[in-house]
Amino acid sequence: MTSLTGWRRKRTSFDAGLSYREETMSLKKALFATVLAGFAFTSAASACEVTLRSSDTHPDGYPTVAAVEAMGETLKAETNGRLCIEVFHSKQLGEEKDTIEQTQFGVIDMNRVSLGPFNNIIEETQIPSLPYIFRSTEHMHKVMDGPVGQEILDAFTAHDLIGLAFYDGGSRSFYNNQKPIHSMDDLKGMKFRVMQSDLFVDMVSAVGANATPMPYGEVYSSIQTGVIDGAENNWPSYESSGHHEVAKYYTLDQHLIVPEVLVMSKMSWDKLSADDQAAVRKAAAASVPVMRDLWAKREKVSEAKVRAQGSQIITDIDKTPFIEAMKPVYEKYVTSEKLKSMVQRIQATH
């Protein structure tokens, strides 16, 4: 099995210094998740024959959390109450990197995850994670709902996961606590948090800034204490995380429109009958339009909130130099004929 544990042993450039204490904390999180998962199964067993435990780092009420809850209602109805889903939001089962490993090993049944953490182990996930690969949200939807999206979902199977659906992740832009960013020159030398992905590191380096990979939950305090100057994310995450409180300058360069993915443990999947597997897929597909509707509404609410609380939103930015700067990133990551074909098909989609 290719797991993130194996990836960690390879020691990529950003985790080579992982300490014994961090390793120990990771094991403690896994143990805690196992105990908590067992409790969830027991508490819900009287109501359902099988309760699938689903993880999400986002808070209660966030569109991805609400979408999986809606999926649970659909699944329960489709199976006459035999299958249920219990969502553990707000990082209750750990940060994304930890929960991915637990999902691979069947400790967690389902997981809503960003694509970034998969970039180093599933090469197909690098394509929708490329900067400026999508022209708009509508373009991204058309691609991910089509053959290219299905190819990427299918690629998870070889890594002990079942790809169920893609959710919206919005447009990601830079924010910081130092100054307004109007051009690439303004980014030079600044320190930005990125997801734990080599592609994201290279993307930030390409615009002249310094990338600092770290878990999402550490960003707020790291900006506060000056470990980093800022990060990059979408409107709802910028708002719900409270990052707008400590990083008031938000530049809409929109370098990424990257979807998120809902996956299921292959170990859990294989325990289901063919009919129940079909029901899970049907419920997952039904949750996608629910999520997109919730996401569109939440983006507007989050934007209004951060504007009202004093964030300075920079919109007068020429994206052309940013797009040109990403050519080396494409050259580095789009190397095989398979990946080149995917990029060509995405660019040809209208």
C-alpha positions in Angstrom: 0.0 0.0 0.0 1.3 3.5 -0.9 0.4 5.5 2.2 1.4 8.9 3.4 3.5 7.1 6.0 5.6 5.8 3.2 5.8 9.3 1.8 6.9 10.7 5.1 9.7 8.1 5.2 11.0 9.4 1.9 11.5 12.7 3.6 10.5 15.3 1.0 12.2 18.7 1.3 9.6 20.1 3.6 9.4 17.4 6.2 13.0 16.2 6.5 13.2 17.7 9.9 10.2 16.0 11.4 11.0 15.6 15.1 10.5 12.6 17.3 7.9 14.6 19.2 5.9 15.3 16.0 6.0 11.6 15.2 4.8 10.7 18.6 2.0 13.3 18.4 0.9 11.8 15.1 0.7 8.3 16.7 -1.3 9.8 19.6 -3.8 11.3 17.1 -4.2 8.0 15.3 -4.9 6.3 18.6 -7.4 8.9 19.7 -9.1 8.6 16.3 -9.4 4.9 16.7 -11.0 5.2 20.1 -13.3 7.9 19.0 -14.3 6.0 15.9 -15.1 3.0 17.9 -17.3 5.1 20.2 -19.1 6.5 17.2 -19.9 3.1 15.8 -21.2 1.9 19.1 -23.4 4.9 19.8 -25.0 4.8 16.4 -25.2 1.0 16.0 -28.7 0.9 17.5 -30.0 3.1 14.8 -28.1 1.8 11.8 -26.5 -1.5 10.8 -23.4 0.4 9.6 -22.3 3.9 10.5 -19.6 5.3 8.3 -17.3 7.7 10.1 -16.4 10.8 8.0 -13.7 13.3 8.7 -13.4 17.0 7.8 -11.1 19.7 9.1 -13.6 22.5 8.5 -16.0 23.7 11.2 -19.6 22.7 11.7 -21.9 24.3 9.1 -19.1 24.6 6.5 -20.4 23.7 3.0 -18.3 20.5 2.8 -19.5 19.4 6.2 -23.1 20.1 5.4 -22.8 18.3 2.0 -21.6 15.1 3.6 -24.3 15.3 6.2 -26.8 15.7 3.3 -25.2 12.7 1.7 -25.8 10.7 4.9 -29.5 11.6 4.8 -29.7 10.4 1.2 -27.8 7.2 2.0 -30.0 6.4 5.0 -33.1 6.9 2.8 -31.7 4.8 0.0 -30.8 1.9 2.3 -34.0 2.0 4.5 -31.9 3.2 7.5 -29.2 0.5 7.3 -26.3 2.8 6.3 -25.6 6.1 8.0 -22.8 8.7 8.0 -21.5 10.5 11.1 -19.4 13.5 10.3 -16.5 14.5 12.6 -15.8 18.2 11.7 -13.4 20.7 13.1 -10.3 18.4 12.9 -11.8 16.1 15.6 -10.0 13.2 14.0 -6.8 15.2 13.2 -5.3 17.3 10.5 -5.7 16.2 6.8 -2.4 14.4 6.5 -3.1 12.3 9.6 -6.7 11.5 8.6 -5.6 10.4 5.1 -3.4 7.7 6.6 -6.2 6.6 8.9 -8.6 6.4 6.0 -6.2 4.3 4.0 -6.0 1.9 7.0 -9.7 1.8 7.5 -9.7 3.6 10.9 -11.8 6.3 9.3 -14.4 5.3 6.7 -14.7 8.5 4.7 -12.8 11.8 4.3 -13.3 15.1 2.7 -9.8 16.3 1.8 -7.9 18.9 -0.2 -6.1 17.6 -3.3 -2.8 19.2 -2.3 -1.8 16.5 0.3 -2.3 13.8 -2.5 0.0 15.5 -5.0 3.1 13.7 -4.0 1.6 10.2 -4.1 -1.1 10.3 -6.8 0.3 12.1 -9.8 -3.1 12.6 -11.5 -4.2 14.9 -8.6 -1.4 17.3 -9.6 -3.3 18.3 -12.8 -6.3 20.1 -11.2 -3.9 21.5 -8.6 -1.9 23.3 -11.3 -2.0 27.1 -11.1 -4.4 28.7 -13.6 -5.3 25.4 -15.2 -9.0 26.3 -15.0 -10.4 29.5 -16.6 -13.4 29.7 -14.2 -15.4 27.8 -11.7 -17.8 26.7 -14.5 -14.8 25.4 -16.5 -13.6 23.4 -13.5 -17.1 21.9 -13.0 -17.3 20.8 -16.6 -13.9 19.2 -16.5 -14.3 17.5 -13.1 -17.8 16.2 -13.9 -16.4 14.6 -17.1 -13.9 11.9 -18.2 -10.9 13.7 -16.8 -12.5 14.0 -13.4 -13.4 10.3 -13.4 -9.8 9.3 -14.4 -8.6 11.2 -11.3 -11.1 9.6 -9.0 -10.2 6.2 -10.4 -6.5 6.8 -9.6 -7.2 6.7 -5.9 -8.1 3.0 -5.9 -4.4 2.0 -6.3 -3.7 3.9 -3.0 -6.4 2.1 -0.9 -9.0 4.8 -1.3 -12.2 5.1 -3.4 -12.8 8.4 -5.0 -16.4 9.3 -4.7 -16.9 13.0 -5.7 -15.3 16.4 -6.1 -16.4 19.4 -4.1 -15.7 23.0 -4.7 -12.7 24.6 -3.2 -13.2 28.1 -4.6 -10.5 30.4 -5.9 -7.4 30.6 -3.8 -5.6 33.9 -3.4 -2.8 35.3 -1.3 -3.4 37.1 2.0 -0.8 38.6 4.4 -0.3 40.9 7.4 2.4 43.1 5.9 1.2 45.1 2.9 -1.1 45.2 -0.1 0.1 43.0 -3.0 -0.4 44.5 -6.4 2.3 42.7 -8.4 4.8 39.8 -8.3 7.4 42.3 -7.1 5.5 42.8 -3.9 5.7 39.1 -3.1 9.5 38.8 -3.2 10.9 37.5 0.0 7.6 37.1 1.8 6.8 33.9 3.6 3.5 32.1 2.8 2.0 28.9 4.3 1.1 26.3 1.7 -0.4 22.8 1.8 2.1 20.0 2.3 2.7 19.5 -1.5 5.8 20.0 -3.5 3.7 21.5 -6.3 2.4 24.2 -4.0 5.9 24.9 -2.8 7.2 25.4 -6.3 4.2 27.5 -7.3 4.9 30.0 -4.5 8.6 30.0 -5.3 7.8 30.7 -9.0 6.4 34.1 -8.0 9.4 35.0 -5.9 8.0 34.2 -2.4 9.1 31.7 0.2 6.8 28.7 0.8 6.3 27.2 4.3 4.3 24.0 4.3 2.4 23.4 7.5 -1.0 22.0 8.7 -4.0 24.3 8.2 -4.6 24.5 12.0 -1.2 26.1 12.6 -1.6 29.0 10.3 -3.4 31.5 12.6 -0.8 31.4 15.3 2.0 31.3 12.8 0.8 34.6 11.3 0.3 36.1 14.7 3.9 35.2 15.9 5.6 36.2 12.6 6.6 32.7 11.6 4.9 33.4 8.3 3.6 36.6 6.7 0.5 35.0 5.3 -1.1 32.2 3.4 -3.4 31.5 0.4 -6.9 30.3 0.4 -10.5 30.9 -0.6 -13.1 33.3 0.8 -14.8 30.9 3.2 -11.6 29.5 4.6 -10.0 33.0 5.0 -13.1 33.9 7.0 -14.0 30.8 9.0 -10.5 30.2 10.1 -10.2 33.7 11.5 -7.2 34.4 9.3 -8.8 37.7 8.2 -8.3 38.9 11.8 -4.5 38.6 11.6 -3.9 39.0 7.9 -5.9 42.0 6.6 -4.5 42.2 3.0 -6.3 39.9 0.6 -5.1 40.0 -3.1 -7.5 38.3 -5.6 -4.8 36.9 -7.9 -6.9 33.6 -8.0 -3.9 31.4 -8.8 -5.8 28.3 -8.1 -9.4 27.0 -8.6 -8.7 23.6 -7.1 -11.5 21.1 -6.2 -11.5 19.1 -3.1 -12.3 15.4 -3.0 -14.5 13.0 -1.0 -12.9 9.6 -0.6 -13.7 6.4 1.2 -11.4 3.8 2.7 -11.1 0.8 0.3 -11.1 -1.5 3.4 -14.5 -0.1 4.4 -15.7 -0.1 0.8 -14.9 -3.8 0.3 -17.1 -4.7 3.3 -20.2 -3.3 1.5 -22.3 -5.3 -0.8 -22.5 -4.3 -4.5 -25.9 -2.7 -3.9 -24.7 -0.7 -0.9 -21.6 0.4 -2.9 -24.0 1.7 -5.6 -26.0 3.4 -3.0 -22.9 5.2 -1.6 -21.9 6.4 -5.1 -25.5 7.6 -5.8 -25.6 9.5 -2.5 -22.2 11.0 -3.1 -23.2 12.2 -6.5 -26.4 13.7 -5.1 -24.4 15.7 -2.6 -22.4 17.5 -5.2 -25.0 20.0 -6.4 -26.0 20.5 -2.7 -22.4 21.4 -1.9 -22.0 23.7 -4.9 -25.2 25.6 -3.9 -24.1 26.0 -0.3 -20.6 27.0 -1.5 -21.8 29.8 -3.7 -23.9 31.2 -0.9 -21.1 30.9 1.6 -18.6 32.7 -0.6 -20.9 35.7 -0.7 -21.4 35.7 3.1 -17.7 35.2 3.8 -16.7 38.0 1.5 -19.2 40.4 3.0 -18.1 39.5 6.5 -14.3 40.1 5.9 -15.0 43.3 4.1 -17.2 44.5 7.0 -14.4 43.7 9.5 -11.8 45.8 7.7 -9.9 43.5 5.4 -8.4 45.4 2.4 -9.3 43.6 -0.8 -6.9 44.1 -3.7 -8.5 43.6 -7.1 -6.4 45.8 -9.4 -3.8 43.1 -10.3 -2.5 42.0 -13.6 -2.6 38.2 -13.6 -0.6 37.8 -16.9 2.9 37.9 -15.2 1.7 35.3 -12.6 0.5 33.0 -15.4 3.8 33.4 -17.3 5.7 32.7 -14.1 4.0 29.3 -13.8 5.5 27.8 -17.0 8.4 26.1 -15.1 5.9 24.6 -12.7 4.1 23.0 -15.6 7.4 21.8 -17.2 8.4 20.1 -13.9 5.1 18.4 -13.1 3.5 17.7 -16.5 6.0 15.2 -17.7 4.3 12.0 -18.8 2.2 11.6 -21.9 -0.8 10.8 -19.8 -0.5 14.0 -17.8 0.2 16.1 -20.9 -3.0 14.6 -22.5 -5.0 15.6 -19.4 -3.8 19.2 -19.6 -4.6 19.4 -23.3 -8.1 18.0 -22.8 -8.7 20.4 -19.9 -7.6 23.4 -22.0 -9.7 22.2 -24.9 -12.8 21.9 -22.8 -15.3 24.8 -23.3 
